[in-house]
Amino acid sequence: MTCQMSEKSENKPELKVVIESRDTASKVILIALVIVLSGVLVALLTTEAGENILGLSEEGSGNCGDGVDNDNGGQADEDDPDCYNNPELWEGYDENRKEVNRDNDPPGAT
């Protein structure tokens, strides 16, 4: 802290107080925290897991080619009617379709 007194032409004293922060450690910690939190946010927004955590993806959606029962209906991928263009006849398997209807999964594999 620096204090200065000076005389003005009207003989009135002027007091000037300057406060300097020398605590750079707290500034470095704050900057590092902002960088880390920004990285976590970017990671969440760019991954499917992050989309699920943040609620950005469709409910029950998943890739029919991932080997996972995404709609929790009991069957995954080739055994789930959601993965077929014509689910009644089990025709037109498409791994890019989404498993979204858990109620239409048969009790056993086809």
URGIQUI-V785576 format. One record per backbone hydrogen bond with DSSP energy under -0.5 kcal/mol. NH is the residue of the N-H (numbers start at 1). CO is the residue of the C=O. E is the energy in kcal/mol with one decimal. If there is no record, write none. Layout:
BEGIN
NH	CO	E
NH	CO	E
END
This chain:
BEGIN
2	18	-1.7
4	16	-1.4
6	14	-1.3
8	12	-0.9
11	8	-2.1
13	11	-0.5
14	6	-1.6
16	4	-1.8
16	14	-0.5
18	2	-1.6
20	18	-0.5
22	20	-0.6
24	22	-1.6
27	23	-0.7
28	24	-2.4
29	25	-2.3
30	26	-2.1
31	27	-2.4
32	28	-2.5
33	29	-2.4
34	30	-2.2
35	31	-2.2
36	32	-2.6
37	33	-2.6
38	34	-2.1
39	35	-2.2
40	36	-2.2
41	37	-2.2
42	38	-2.4
43	39	-2.5
44	40	-2.4
45	41	-2.2
46	42	-1.3
47	44	-0.7
51	47	-1.9
52	48	-2.2
53	49	-2.5
54	50	-2.8
55	51	-0.6
56	51	-2.9
57	51	-0.9
61	58	-1.7
64	95	-0.6
64	97	-1.7
65	95	-1.2
66	63	-1.6
70	68	-1.7
72	69	-1.3
77	68	-0.6
79	76	-2.4
80	77	-2.3
81	79	-0.5
83	80	-2.0
84	81	-1.9
85	92	-1.7
86	91	-2.6
89	86	-0.8
90	86	-0.7
91	86	-2.0
94	83	-3.0
97	94	-1.9
99	62	-1.0
100	98	-0.8
102	100	-0.7
104	101	-1.0
105	102	-0.8
END
